[in-house]
Amino acid sequence: MTEKLRQLRPLGLALAGVFVVLSFIYGVDHRFFFLNDRQIQYFPYGLVIRDALLRGEFPFVSIRTFFGGALWLDPQYGLYNPL
């Protein structure tokens, strides 16, 4: 029996380490595990697209975000969707 416990010890230490890291992340920002893509990605880019269109510009690329890509080429932002 002690041999089995000795073999399971690294697994237990790894699980304890994961628990400590996740507890630290939750302690720093309790909303970390509850944010989704709509809040983190789509809403801010929606604001960038809206602001550009209100200024009368077409949102080719945004310098206000760290996206680094072409907003007008990415279909997930729906620039060409009339609805």
N, C-alpha and C positions, 0 to 999 in steps of 0.2 A: 504493500500500500504506500509506503514512503517513496518508492520509486515513481509511482504515478503522480504523487504530489510534487515531487521534484521536477517532473516533466511538465507539469501544468504551471509551475511558478513563473516562467517567462510570459506565458499568456496572461496570467493574473497581473503581472507588473505592467504589461502593455495596456491592458484594459484600464488599470488604475491611472496610467499616464494619459490616456485619451480622456478619461473622465476629468482629470485635473485641468487639462488644456481647454476642454469645452466649458468647464465651470468658470475658468478665467475669462474666456470670451463672453460668456453670458453675464458675468459680473461687470465687465467693462461696458458692454452695450447690450442690454437685455432684449432689444429689438432685433439683434443680428440674425437670429434664426427665424424671424417672422417677416422679413422683408422679401418681396418677390420681384420678378422682373419688371412688372408694371410700375412699381414705385421707384426702382433704381434706374431703369433704362428708359422705358417708353415715356413716362411723364416728363422728365427733364428735356428729352429731345422733342417732345410735343410742344413744350414751351419755346424751344429754340426755333422750331419750324413756324409756330404761330407768330413769334416776334418778327421773323424775317418776312413773312407774308404781310404782316401789318405795316412794315416799312416799305412795302412795294418791291421787295427783292425776292428772288427765287433762292431757296436754301440749298445751294450746291454743297458747301462745306461750312461747318461751324467752327469758329475759332474760340468759342466760349466753353466748349466741352473737350474732353480728352479722347473723343471717339477716333479721330484720325482717319476717318473714311468719308466717302461721299454720301451724304444723306439722301440725295436725289436718286442714287442708284440702288439703294437698299429698299427692297419691296416691303419690308416689315413696318416701315413708318407710314406707308399709305399715302404718299404724296400724289400719286396718280389715281387714287380712288375718289370718285366724285361724291361718294356718300360720306 
